[in-house]
Amino acid sequence: MKKLLLALVLLASATLFAQTPFDGTWVAKLDTAKLPTKPDKYTLTNNMYECLTCVPKVSAKADGTDQKVTGHPYYDTIAVKVVNASSVEIIEKKDGKVMFTDKSTVSADGKTLNTKFTDTTGTQPVTGEATSTRVSAGPDGSHALSGSWRIEKYNTISSNGLTVTYQGTADGLQMKDLNGNSYDAKFDGKEYPINGDPGHTMVTLKRIGNDTIEETDKRDGKVVGVSRMTVSSDGKSIHVDYSDKQHGTTMTYAMEKQS
């Protein structure tokens, strides 16, 4: 009985001191996103595909079969299939499980790239569609996909890929999403795992005032991304500044509070 009472007291105390502006469920708003300006670069020629801006660079035969790649936390094979002169389908797997599926199609005038994608790294698939514009052409005689492309907008992303829930604790923050990812991290400079993440990402949290938190993501001890999240004065939205340290890009977007 004493143990139960003590547990209840501790829970009540943690709840009392854990209320933060971040508490609740938030949904990212696509129309607020300012996406990276650095273009993605591909070549597809002589039955060989290269993603020149992937980290590390990807090179594989474009024959539709699984090709081994190394150094990527979410996939270890890639299959590139040329559907026709304007379309390419790419399937990435890890340990035999499909993780990502992309179908990219270049417009008739060669200026626009439409990509439909499915992300199955979590407990349920995240689907979406993005539009990119051409920055530069590929080599003469190469597939229409070849060249540099700057992403302009995400047309759609399923709600399970946009929704996250935060809950403050006495000395940290808990996060969970709809795809089985979660963490329970403290503001102590230590690294904490993102549970459910097949990429084995670790997070470190830093509190910057009552309304701002900085999250640093690491893999294999290397910083891969930094997010700074600031709750608006009315408590209805969160502004996110994200820096992708691997690709050298930045983006911003807003999340609206749902509950």
N, C-alpha and C positions, 0 to 999 in steps of 0.2 A: 504493500500500500504506500509506504514511504517513497519507494522508487517511482511509483506512478505519479504521486504528488510532485516530486522533484522534477520529473519529466514535463509535467504540465506547467510548472513554474518557469522552467527554462524555455519552453515553447512560447509561453506568453511574453516572456522577456525578449526573446529573439524577434517576435512579431512586433513588439512595441518599438524596438530600435531599428527594425529593418525596413520600415516603410520609406520608400524612395520614389522620386518622380518617374523612375523607370518601370515600376510595378505595373503589370498588365500585358495585354496582347496587342501587338503592333503589326501593321501590314504596310509593306513598302509600296510606294506609289510610282508606277512606271513613268508617268508624265512629268515627274520632278527630276528624273535622272539626268545628270550631265556626265556623259560617257567618255571614256578615254579617247584622246585625239590621235594617239600613236596607232598607225595602221597595222593590221595583220598581213603577213606576207606568205604566199604559197607559190609553189611551182608544180606543174603536172605536165610532164613531157616524157616521151619515149617510155611510157608505161611506168614511170617513177614519180612518186608523190613526195614533196617536201613541205613541211611546215617550218619556215625559216625563223619565225618569231616564237615558236614553242620553246619552253625551257625544261629540259634541253631540246635542241632541234630534233625533229622527227623526219626520218627518211625511210620509205617503204615502197615495195612494189605495188602498183595499182592494179592488182589482178583479182581482188575480192577475197583473198585468203588472209588468214591471221598471220601477221608479221610481228616478230618479237621486237620490243623496244625496251629501253632501260632508262632509269632515272626519273620515272613519272609515278607519283604516289597513288594515283587513282586508276592506272591501267598499265598492263605489261604487254599487250598485243594491240595491233591496229589493223583493220581490214578496210582497204580503200577500193571502192567499186565505181568505175566510170559507167554511169547510167546512160548517158548520151553526150552529145557535144556541148551541152550546157549544164548538165547536172552530175553531181558526184555524191555518193553515199559513203559515210565513214562510220564504222562500228569499233568502239574501243572496249576492251575487256580486261578484267583483273582476275587471275586464277580461274579463268574460264567463264566468269560471270560477266554479262554485258553491263557496262557502266554508263556509256554514252552512245547515242545514235544521232548522227547529224545527216540531213539531206540538204545540200546547198545547190541552188539553181541561179544561174546568171541570166539576166533579162536579155531580150533580143538585141537591144542596142549595146549590150556589154557594160553598162554603167552601174547596174544595181545587182546586189547579191542578196537573195532571200534564203535564210537558213531556218529550217524547222528542226528542233532538237528534242530529245528525250534524255533526261538524267535519271538513271536508276541506281545511283550510289546509296540511296537511303531506303527506307522501308516501303515507300510508295513512289511511283514515277512522277517527276516534275517535267512538264512539257511546256514548250514555248516556241516563239518565232521571232526572228530578228532580221533587220534590214541594214545592209552596209552599202556604202558607195565606193566606187573605184577611185583610187588615188593614182595608181600607175598600172600600165599594162604588163603582161608577162612576156616571155621570149617569143619570138616569131614561131608560129607553128605549134605552140603549146595549147593546152586545154583552156577554155574560157575562164576557169577558176583561177588560173595563174595570174599573179600580180599582187598589188597591195590594195587592201580594203579597210576603210574606216567604218566602224559600226556607228550608225546614226541613231537607232532606237530599237528597243525591244517592243514589238507589237503586242505580244501577249506572253505571260508566264502564268502557269496554273497557280492557284491561291496557296497551295501547299509549299510552293517555292518562295513565297513572299511573306509568310507569316511567322512571327517569332514571339515568344512569351518570356518576359523577364520578371524575376522576383528578387527583391533585395533581401540579404541576410544581415546578421548583426555586423559582419565585417567583410562582406563581399556581395556577389551577385550570382544568381542562378539563371541559366538560359535553357530553353528547350524549344524545338521546332516540331513541325508535323511529320518529319521524316526520320525520327528516331535519334536525332542529334541533341546532345545536352551537355552542359557543364555546371559545376558548382565550384566557383573560384573565389579566392579571397584577394583583398587589396594588399598583398604582402610581398609582391615582386616574384613570387614563386610560379612555376609552371603547373598548369592543371590540364588534364586531358579532355578533349571533346569526345564524350562517349558516343559510340555509334558511328564515328567517322572512319571510313576505311583508309583515309590518308594519314591517320594517326597524328592529327594536328594537336598541338599544345597551346594553351592560352595563358597570358599574363595580363592581369588587370591593374589599372592605375586610376584612382579616383582624383579628378581635377575639379574640386568644388562640389556642390551638392547636385548640380544638374549636368555634369559632364564626366564621362568615363572613357578612358583610352584602353583599347584591347589590342594586344600584340600577339599575332599568331606565328608559331614556329613549327618547323618540321626538321627533324634530324639536327636540332640545335641552331638552325638558321632562320632568321626572320623572313617570313614570306608575305606578311601583310600587317598593316596597322589601321585600325578603325578608331575614329574619335566620334563619339555619340553625344549629342547635346539636346536635352529636352527643352522645348520652347517654354516661354514664360507662362503660357496658359495651360501647359501640361498636356496639350492635345497632339503634339507631334514631336518626332525626334529627327534632328538633322544629322546625317552621317557623312563624314569625310573618310574615304577609304584610299589607302596608298598600297598598290600592289608592288612590293619590293622585288619580286622576281622579274616582272616584265617592265618595271620602270614607268608605271602608269598611275593615274589617279582618277577617281570618280566621286561624285556626290549624289545623294538622293535623300528623300524624306520618307519617314514612316508615320502613319496616322494611328492613333490609339483607337482600338476597337472595344476594349472592356478593361 
